[in-house]
Amino acid sequence: MLKRENQLPKNTLDSVNPQGFGKLHSFIKPRRKELRWTEIPWEINLWEARQKASQQKQPLFIWAMNGNPLGCT
């Protein structure tokens, strides 16, 4: 069931103030465990990655996407 307009929650962006910004920032800031992917030595050159994988007898993992970088399509 849809809510009526007067039952919708207030826009919370209006309530962000300098005093509450620190709390909001700590809430949305990525935690260390969420950034572990940055520790992987990613190869951006496909040919070099292929050669390295071959030398190390390791599989090649390719991550590809298209569209807007803010959302994979």
C-alpha positions as CSV (number, residue, x, y, z in Angstrom):
1,M,0.0,0.0,0.0
2,L,1.4,3.4,-0.9
3,K,1.8,6.1,1.7
4,R,0.1,9.4,1.3
5,E,2.2,12.4,0.7
6,N,1.8,13.7,4.3
7,Q,3.0,10.3,5.6
8,L,6.3,10.3,3.8
9,P,9.5,10.8,5.8
10,K,11.1,14.3,5.9
11,N,14.0,14.9,3.6
12,T,17.0,13.9,5.8
13,L,19.4,16.1,3.7
14,D,17.8,19.1,5.3
15,S,18.9,17.9,8.8
16,V,22.6,17.6,8.0
17,N,24.4,20.3,9.8
18,P,28.1,20.9,10.7
19,Q,27.6,19.2,14.1
20,G,26.2,16.0,12.6
21,F,28.5,15.9,9.6
22,G,31.2,14.0,11.4
23,K,28.8,11.2,12.3
24,L,27.4,11.1,8.7
25,H,30.9,11.1,7.3
26,S,32.0,8.2,9.5
27,F,28.9,6.3,8.5
28,I,29.5,6.6,4.7
29,K,33.3,6.4,4.7
30,P,34.4,2.9,3.5
31,R,35.8,0.7,6.2
32,R,39.2,-0.9,5.8
33,K,37.8,-4.3,5.0
34,E,35.7,-2.7,2.2
35,L,38.9,-1.4,0.6
36,R,40.8,-4.7,0.4
37,W,40.3,-4.8,-3.3
38,T,42.7,-1.8,-3.6
39,E,45.5,-4.1,-2.2
40,I,45.4,-6.4,-5.3
41,P,48.2,-5.6,-7.8
42,W,45.8,-5.1,-10.7
43,E,47.2,-5.2,-14.2
44,I,45.6,-2.8,-16.6
45,N,47.5,-3.9,-19.7
46,L,45.8,-7.1,-21.0
47,W,48.9,-8.4,-22.9
48,E,51.2,-7.9,-19.9
49,A,48.6,-9.6,-17.6
50,R,48.4,-12.5,-20.1
51,Q,52.2,-12.9,-20.1
52,K,52.5,-12.7,-16.4
53,A,49.7,-15.3,-15.9
54,S,51.4,-17.6,-18.3
55,Q,54.8,-17.3,-16.6
56,Q,53.2,-18.0,-13.2
57,K,51.0,-20.7,-14.5
58,Q,48.0,-18.9,-13.1
59,P,44.6,-18.2,-14.6
60,L,43.7,-14.8,-16.0
61,F,40.8,-13.1,-14.3
62,I,39.2,-10.4,-16.5
63,W,36.8,-7.8,-15.0
64,A,35.1,-5.9,-17.7
65,M,32.1,-3.5,-17.7
66,N,30.5,-1.0,-19.9
67,G,28.3,2.1,-19.4
68,N,28.4,4.7,-16.7
69,P,31.3,4.0,-14.2
70,L,28.9,4.7,-11.3
71,G,26.7,1.7,-12.3
72,C,27.5,-1.4,-14.4
73,T,25.0,-2.0,-17.2
